[in-house]
Amino acid sequence: MKFYNRDKEIKLLAEVERMSNEESQMTVVTGRRRIGKTQLLLKACEGQTTLYFFVSRKSESLLCKDFVEEVREKLGLMIGDFSSFGKLFESLLLISKEQHFNLIIDEFQEFLRVNPSVYGDMQKYWDLHHKEGKMNLLISGSVNSLMHKIFENSKEPLFGRAGNILRLKPFGVNVLKEILSDHYSKYEKDDLLALYALTGGVAWYVELMMKNRCYTIDAMLDLVFKEDSLFLQEGKNVLIEEFGKEYTVYFSILECIARGLCSRGEIESYLGNVETGGYLVKLDRDYDIIKMKQPIFSKPNSKQTRYYIQDNFLYFWFRFVHKYQRYIESGSIALLKNVVTRDFPVFSGIILERYFHKLFMEKQIYTSIGGYWDRSGENEIDLIAVNEIDEVIDFCEIKRQENNIDLDILSKKANDFFSKNPSLKHYKSNYLALSLKNM
């Protein structure tokens, strides 16, 4: 699959590379696993002298041997033997005073397992030499909580050293439309929605679908639920290292949210009154997996709080794969696929709401975007998009089929919204019916 999107990131990385010809620069790229961090950095460094260090789970001395060989091949230099990465890093900084190059360090958080003192050593040598050097240091890591700790915790040695921290996001919905259209111009709207639901725009998942020519909803589900499918273990692969020993508690909470238990009270009741407050905070702030949402324009201390899983793939995985793990363990994958096929229209209706939220955000013409619900749950609006500069507000009802939408009912719900937000009553109001055909 060709390289898509990332124009903004490529432009920034090109500017950093230019600056590194005058003084060494440190840039950090983070994001969930499979999001495309490594491919972005390699693309940005095309045609340039670039060292690529991958931090695997080896001893420090064996890693240094690998890295020294990379230096020999790419720079043509025999720099001797090293058993300390800190000393090797200092040597490279000294070399960069005479020769400009890029240094990519991938899976940087793994140094915590190899030798945590590496970070202190790097800080010492960076502070000593980076102003006279010409190294473009590009650091990538896929365990979000650890990368946040290493670079954004004021108690850590590398805090404040990175000139830029890029947080790579999934492909937007317009990019997904472009990718699917490039590979299969005859796609149906349900196919596009399935691609968004099953991949969430995560680059590696999208690439797997395209490489396997899975352009329709049926082909995509076949790939996900085939024997020994990579997707069936992917939730564990992505998250167990993030959560550590407490992963079972986090998984239980995420399964509750995927089932539709979106308030703290509902989650705790379902789990037998287990205290979940601290876990929910960490899932939001530290792991960036869930988000807390409230009705648009509600007060910050509003108790009308709901939680949702941001990542579409993980939402799907906890809704179907983790929930029905017993089917997989008993070898009944075909039966599980039948369950998913049966329930997918309802599930995809929720994803369709996410699709339009994302699409409206990508338009970049609204100052506020969100949903609305009252305490009783009787008045709920799927999407409200507000332009506070032009004083325009769009109320949107979202359903798979347009003939299931009643704009008169939507207007009555909007009246309830205005009763809670009287300062917006004079705004021009639009009432939109959004369905599959509007994708």
C-alpha positions in Angstrom: 0.0 0.0 0.0 1.3 3.4 -0.9 2.1 6.0 1.7 -1.1 8.0 2.6 -1.6 11.3 4.4 0.7 12.6 7.1 1.6 15.7 5.1 1.6 17.9 8.2 3.9 15.6 10.1 6.2 15.2 7.1 6.4 19.0 6.8 7.3 19.4 10.5 9.9 16.6 10.3 11.5 18.2 7.3 11.8 21.5 9.1 13.4 19.7 12.1 15.9 18.0 9.9 16.8 21.4 8.4 17.4 22.8 11.8 19.5 19.8 12.9 22.1 20.8 10.3 22.9 23.7 12.6 22.2 22.2 16.0 21.2 18.7 17.1 17.4 18.2 17.4 15.4 15.7 19.5 11.9 14.7 18.3 9.6 12.2 19.9 6.9 10.4 18.0 4.3 8.5 20.0 1.0 6.7 19.3 -0.6 3.4 19.8 0.9 0.3 18.3 0.3 -0.2 14.5 -0.4 3.4 13.9 2.5 3.9 11.5 5.2 5.7 13.5 8.1 3.8 12.0 6.9 4.2 8.4 6.4 7.9 9.0 10.0 8.3 10.2 11.5 6.2 7.4 9.4 8.2 4.9 10.6 11.5 6.3 14.2 10.3 6.1 14.1 9.0 2.6 17.3 9.8 0.6 19.1 10.9 3.7 21.9 9.3 5.8 19.9 7.5 8.5 20.8 5.2 11.3 18.0 2.9 12.5 18.3 1.4 16.0 15.5 -1.0 17.1 15.5 -1.6 20.9 14.7 -5.2 21.2 14.7 -7.2 24.4 18.3 -8.2 24.4 21.2 -7.4 26.8 22.6 -3.9 26.5 25.9 -5.3 25.1 24.2 -7.3 22.3 22.1 -4.2 21.4 25.3 -2.2 21.1 26.8 -4.8 18.8 23.8 -4.5 16.5 24.0 -0.7 16.6 27.7 -0.5 16.0 27.2 -2.7 12.8 24.5 -0.2 11.7 27.0 2.6 12.1 29.6 0.8 10.1 27.2 0.1 7.3 25.5 3.5 7.1 28.4 5.9 8.1 31.3 3.7 7.0 33.0 4.2 10.4 34.7 1.7 12.6 33.9 3.1 16.1 35.1 0.2 18.2 33.2 -2.0 20.7 30.7 -0.7 23.3 28.8 -2.4 26.1 27.1 0.8 27.3 24.5 2.5 25.1 25.2 5.8 26.8 28.9 5.7 25.7 27.8 4.7 22.2 25.4 7.6 22.1 28.1 10.0 23.2 30.4 8.7 20.4 27.6 9.4 17.9 27.1 12.9 19.2 30.8 13.6 18.8 30.7 12.2 15.2 27.7 14.5 14.5 29.9 17.5 15.1 31.7 16.7 11.8 28.9 14.8 10.0 25.2 15.4 9.9 22.9 12.3 10.0 19.5 11.1 11.3 19.3 8.6 14.2 16.0 6.8 14.6 15.6 4.9 17.9 12.5 2.7 17.7 10.7 1.2 20.7 12.6 3.5 22.9 10.6 2.6 26.0 12.3 -0.9 26.0 15.4 0.6 27.5 13.4 0.5 30.7 13.8 -3.3 30.6 17.3 -3.3 29.2 18.9 -0.7 31.4 16.9 2.3 32.8 20.1 4.2 33.5 20.3 4.7 29.7 18.0 7.7 30.0 20.1 9.5 32.5 23.2 8.8 30.4 21.6 10.2 27.3 20.5 13.3 29.1 24.0 13.9 30.4 25.7 13.5 26.9 22.9 15.4 25.1 23.3 18.4 27.4 27.1 18.3 26.9 27.2 18.0 23.1 24.0 18.6 21.3 24.6 22.4 20.6 27.8 21.6 18.7 26.4 18.5 17.0 24.3 18.0 13.9 22.3 14.9 14.8 18.6 14.7 14.0 17.5 12.3 16.8 14.1 10.8 16.1 12.7 8.7 19.0 9.6 6.4 18.6 7.7 4.4 21.2 4.4 2.6 21.3 3.7 2.1 25.0 1.9 5.4 25.5 2.0 5.5 29.3 5.8 4.8 29.4 6.6 7.4 26.7 4.6 9.9 28.6 6.5 9.1 31.7 9.9 9.3 30.0 9.5 12.6 28.3 6.7 14.5 30.1 7.3 13.6 33.8 9.3 16.4 35.3 11.1 13.9 37.6 12.6 12.0 34.6 16.0 12.9 33.1 14.8 13.4 29.5 12.0 15.8 30.6 12.1 18.9 28.5 14.8 17.7 26.1 12.6 17.0 23.1 12.0 19.9 20.9 8.8 18.3 19.5 6.5 15.5 20.6 4.3 14.3 17.8 1.3 12.2 18.8 0.3 10.2 15.7 -3.4 9.8 15.2 -5.3 7.2 13.0 -6.2 8.1 9.4 -9.3 10.4 9.2 -12.5 9.3 7.4 -11.6 11.2 4.2 -8.3 9.4 4.0 -10.1 6.0 4.5 -12.5 6.9 1.6 -9.4 7.7 -0.6 -7.7 4.4 0.3 -10.7 2.3 -0.3 -11.6 4.1 -3.5 -8.0 3.6 -4.8 -8.3 -0.1 -4.3 -12.0 -0.7 -5.1 -13.9 2.1 -6.7 -17.2 0.1 -6.6 -17.3 -0.1 -2.8 -20.7 0.3 -1.1 -21.2 2.7 1.9 -21.5 -0.3 4.2 -18.0 -1.4 3.1 -16.6 2.0 4.0 -18.3 1.9 7.4 -17.0 -1.6 8.0 -13.4 -0.5 7.2 -13.8 2.4 9.7 -15.4 0.2 12.3 -12.8 -2.6 12.1 -9.6 -0.6 11.7 -10.5 2.8 13.2 -8.0 4.2 10.6 -5.0 2.4 12.2 -2.5 2.2 9.4 -1.4 -1.5 9.8 -5.0 -2.8 10.0 -6.0 -0.8 6.9 -2.9 -2.1 5.1 -3.8 -5.7 6.1 -7.3 -5.3 4.6 -6.0 -3.8 1.4 -3.1 -6.4 1.0 -5.6 -9.2 1.4 -8.1 -7.5 -1.0 -10.7 -7.3 1.6 -12.7 -4.4 0.2 -16.2 -5.5 1.2 -17.8 -6.0 4.6 -18.0 -9.8 4.1 -14.4 -10.1 3.1 -13.3 -7.9 6.0 -15.2 -10.0 8.5 -13.8 -13.2 6.9 -10.3 -11.9 7.4 -10.9 -11.0 11.0 -12.5 -14.3 11.9 -10.4 -16.7 9.9 -8.4 -19.5 11.7 -5.3 -18.1 13.5 -6.3 -14.5 12.5 -4.0 -11.8 13.8 -7.0 -9.7 14.8 -8.2 -12.2 17.4 -5.2 -11.7 19.7 -4.6 -8.1 18.8 -6.4 -6.5 21.8 -4.2 -8.4 24.2 -1.1 -7.7 22.1 -1.8 -4.0 22.2 -2.8 -3.5 25.8 -1.3 -6.1 28.1 2.1 -4.4 28.2 0.3 -1.1 28.9 -1.7 -2.4 31.8 0.8 -4.8 33.4 -0.4 -7.1 36.2 -3.8 -5.4 36.6 -4.8 -6.0 33.0 -7.7 -8.2 34.0 -9.4 -5.3 35.9 -8.9 -2.9 33.0 -10.1 -5.5 30.5 -13.3 -6.0 32.5 -14.0 -2.3 32.6 -13.4 -1.9 28.9 -15.7 -4.9 28.2 -18.4 -3.1 30.2 -18.1 0.1 28.2 -18.1 -1.9 25.0 -21.4 -3.6 26.1 -23.0 -0.1 26.5 -22.5 0.3 30.3 -21.1 3.8 29.9 -21.5 5.4 33.4 -19.3 4.7 36.4 -22.3 3.5 38.4 -23.3 1.1 35.7 -19.8 -0.3 35.4 -19.4 -0.7 39.2 -22.8 -2.4 39.6 -22.1 -4.9 36.8 -18.7 -5.7 38.3 -20.1 -6.4 41.8 -19.6 -2.9 43.2 -15.8 -2.9 42.5 -14.3 0.6 42.9 -13.4 1.8 39.4 -12.7 5.5 39.8 -8.9 5.3 39.7 -8.9 2.9 36.8 -11.2 5.1 34.8 -8.9 8.1 35.4 -5.9 6.1 34.3 -7.6 4.7 31.2 -8.4 8.3 30.2 -5.4 10.4 31.3 -2.5 7.9 31.3 -3.4 5.4 28.6 -5.6 7.6 26.4 -7.9 4.6 25.6 -11.2 6.0 26.9 -12.6 9.4 27.0 -15.1 11.0 29.3 -17.9 12.8 27.5 -20.6 15.1 28.7 -23.5 16.9 27.0 -22.2 19.7 24.8 -22.0 23.0 26.8 -22.7 21.3 30.1 -20.9 22.5 33.2 -17.5 20.8 33.9 -18.9 19.3 37.1 -21.9 17.8 35.4 -22.8 14.3 36.6 -24.2 13.3 33.2 -20.9 11.7 32.3 -20.4 8.8 29.9 -17.3 6.9 29.0 -16.5 5.5 25.6 -13.6 3.6 24.0 -11.9 6.0 21.5 -10.3 3.3 19.3 -12.8 1.7 17.0 -10.8 -1.5 16.7 -10.5 -1.9 20.5 -14.2 -1.1 20.8 -15.0 -3.9 18.3 -12.5 -6.2 20.0 -14.0 -5.8 23.5 -17.5 -5.9 22.2 -17.2 -9.2 20.3 -13.8 -10.9 20.6 -13.1 -10.5 24.3 -16.7 -10.9 25.3 -17.0 -14.2 23.3 -13.5 -15.5 24.1 -15.0 -18.9 25.0 -16.1 -19.3 21.4 -12.5 -18.9 20.1 -11.1 -21.2 22.8 -13.6 -23.9 21.9 -12.8 -23.6 18.2 -16.2 -22.1 17.3 -14.8 -19.1 15.3 -17.4 -19.6 12.5 -20.2 -19.4 15.1 -18.7 -16.2 16.5 -18.6 -14.7 13.0 -22.3 -15.5 12.7 -23.0 -13.6 16.0 -21.0 -10.6 14.7 -22.8 -10.7 11.4 -26.1 -10.7 13.2 -25.2 -7.9 15.6 -23.1 -5.8 13.2 -25.9 -3.5 11.9 -26.6 -2.3 15.5 -22.9 -2.0 16.2 -22.2 -0.2 13.0 -25.0 2.3 13.8 -23.0 3.5 16.7 -19.9 3.6 14.5 -21.8 5.7 12.0 -22.3 8.3 14.7 -18.6 8.4 15.3 -18.0 8.6 11.6 -20.0 11.8 11.3 -18.5 13.3 14.4 -15.1 12.8 12.9 -16.2 14.1 9.5 -17.6 17.3 11.0 -14.4 17.8 12.9 -12.3 17.4 9.7 -14.4 20.2 8.1 -12.7 22.6 10.6 -15.6 25.1 10.4 -17.1 24.5 13.9 -16.1 25.8 17.3 -17.8 23.1 19.3 -18.9 19.6 18.4 -20.6 17.1 20.7 -23.8 15.2 21.6 -26.6 16.1 23.9 -28.8 14.1 26.4 -30.9 15.1 29.4 -31.1 13.4 32.8 -34.1 11.4 31.9 -32.6 10.1 28.7 -35.7 11.0 26.7 -34.1 13.9 24.8 -30.9 12.8 23.1 -29.3 14.4 20.0 -26.6 12.4 18.2 -24.6 15.3 16.9 -24.6 19.1 17.5 -22.1 21.2 15.6 -21.8 24.9 16.5 -20.1 27.8 14.8 -20.0 30.5 17.5 -18.5 33.0 15.1 -21.3 32.9 12.5 -23.9 31.9 15.2 -25.0 28.8 13.4 -25.9 25.5 15.0 -26.5 22.2 13.2 -28.6 19.5 14.9 -28.1 16.1 13.4 -30.0 12.8 13.8 -27.9 9.9 12.6 -29.3 6.5 11.6 -28.3 3.9 9.0 -31.5 4.4 7.0 -32.7 7.9 6.2 -36.4 6.9 6.4 -36.0 6.1 10.1 -35.2 9.8 10.9 -38.0 12.2 11.9 -36.8 15.8 11.8 -39.9 17.0 13.7 -38.8 15.0 16.7 -35.3 16.3 16.3 -36.7 19.9 16.4 -38.5 19.1 19.7 -35.3 17.7 21.2 -33.5 20.9 20.1 -36.1 22.9 22.0 -35.1 21.0 25.2 -31.5 21.8 24.4 -32.3 25.5 24.1 -34.1 25.4 27.4 -30.8 24.4 29.0 -28.8 26.8 26.8 -30.9 29.9 26.3 -27.9 32.1 25.2 -27.9 30.1 21.9 -31.6 30.5 21.1 -30.9 33.3 18.6 -28.5 31.2 16.5 -29.6 30.0 13.1 -30.6 26.4 13.4 -30.3 23.7 10.8 -31.8 20.2 11.2 -30.0 17.4 9.3 -30.8 13.8 8.6 -27.5 11.9 8.3 -27.5 8.3 7.1 -25.3 5.8 5.1 -26.0 7.7 1.9 -24.4 10.8 3.3 -21.0 9.2 4.0 
